[in-house]
């Protein structure tokens, strides 16, 4: 199991201006699980500081690339927590920020 926090604050930018958004409340994301070496497994994204949610953002199996879109609320510091769980091994993840909501 692994758990890491990734800040989206520097990546939520206002369209056309490139300025960072201090008012973003949620982010529209594309989440991809790449090259999992063990499975089944899952990734769960949620606002940092919030309780662990009962559902995953994406489920995956060994050797399969899986993608999913998600709208994730931002934590108070404009960050999210990414929780990865699988039996053993590793999984890479790609998180693309498509936009944000105010």
Secondary structure, DSSP 8 states (H G I E B T S, - for coil): -EEEEEE-GGG-B-TTT--B-SS--EEEEEEEEE--SS-SEEEEEEETTS---SS-SEEE-TT--EEEEEEEE--TTSEEEEEEEESSS--EEEEEEEEEE-
